[in-house]
C-alpha cells in the first residue's frame, strides 16, 4: 500500500500515512495503559493514573511501561512494513 504511493513529487504522502499509522498504534498503547492501569485478575489496580492524584512511583512505572510499548510498536512497524522501509536504519537494526 505504501509502496504504491511512492511517485516522484508526491512521495511524502506515503510517509505521512505511515507515520500517522505508527502514531495511532502508539496512542492506542498509551490509552490502554491509562485505562487498564495494570490490573491484576481484573479486580484491583496496582498503578492507576488519576488526574492530580498519581504517586511518583506509579508515574515512573507507567512511563517505563509506555517506553516498552514504544519499542514493541517500532518492532511491529519495522516487520510489518519491511518492504516500505527497506533501506532505512530501522530496517537494518530490527530486520536481519
N, C-alpha and C positions, 0 to 999 in steps of 0.2 A: 504494500500500500504506500509506504513512504518512498520507496524507490521510484514508483511511477510518478511521483510529484517532483522529481529532480529534472527539471528542464532548465536550460540556460535562461537566466534572467529572473526566474521565479523559484529558485531552489530554496529560498527562505521559508516557503510555505510548508514544506515537509519538515524542516527543522522546528518551526513554530508548533506544528501539530504534535510532533514527537515530544517536545519539551512540555507542552500542555498535558499530554497523557501521563508523563512521568510525574509532574507536579500533582496531578489529580490522584495518582496512586499514593504519593507521599501524604497528601492531605487526608486521604481515607485512613491511612495508618495512624496518623495523629488523632483524628476524630475517634477512631476505635479505641485508642489508648485512653483518651479523656473519658469516653462513655463507659468503657469496661472497667477502668480503674483497678486493674489486676485483682479480679475477684477469684477467690478460691471456692470451689464447689458451688458456684453461683449463689452464695448466700452472704459472705462477708467481704467487704472491700479492705484491702491492705493499704494501698497508697492512693487514696482518692484525690482528685483535683477539684477543689471548690473555690469559687471566687472569694478572695480576701480571707480564706481560711485554710490555706495549704501550708503544711510544715516544710521547712527547707529540705529535710531528708526525703520527703515524698517527692518534692520537686526535682531533686537531683536523680532519684531513682527513675522517674518518668522521663527525664531528659536522656538518661542512658538507654532506656528502652526505645525512645524515638530515634536515637543515633543508631541502634542496632537495626531498627526498621529501615532507616535510610540506606544502610549497606545492602540489605536484602532487596529493596526496591531497585537499587542500582544494578545489582547482580541479575535480577529478573529482567530488567530492561536490556541489559547487555546481551543476555542469552536469547531473549525473545526476538529482538531486532538486530541480530548479529550481522545480517546482510546489509542493513542500513548503516550501521556503524562499523563497517568492515576495516577501514583504515584509520580508526581513531585510537587514542591511547587507552581508553577504557576497554576496548576490544582486545588490545594486547595484554592488559592486566588480568581480565577475568576469563576470556575465552582463549584457551591454549590450543 
